[in-house]
């Protein structure tokens, strides 16, 4: 069973897509601008003593840009293709969906790599002695984003996309 007792493996593809959009996409769209401001703020205030904040800011900015494009691609292209295939399956629709899905998986891997780099550079999101409340809040929200994205990627790669690979 998944979150809130939902069993994601028993959901229809349509239901799972709606769950991903309404839960994970909504969350990411809310968090990206917020974290963009927070990472900028702590870099400005603490960057002089913590040069790792420049790397964190740069990594997060890359992640933010990639995720914004990624969510748009899923919502405007991949998910509609999957729903269309559900309604009227064809070899052509299957192949087209599979191609976009594979690109999406590559993007998931790239996001995962950035998240791992962020975790490494932040020393597992450990706030330094001289870190302020904003510093602590930023690290807490980055870690929450990481957790949400790994759940989001798991639902797509291991459940939603699974039968396209088999």
Order of alpha helices (4+ residues) and beta strands (2+ residues): alpha-alpha-alpha-alpha-alpha-alpha-alpha
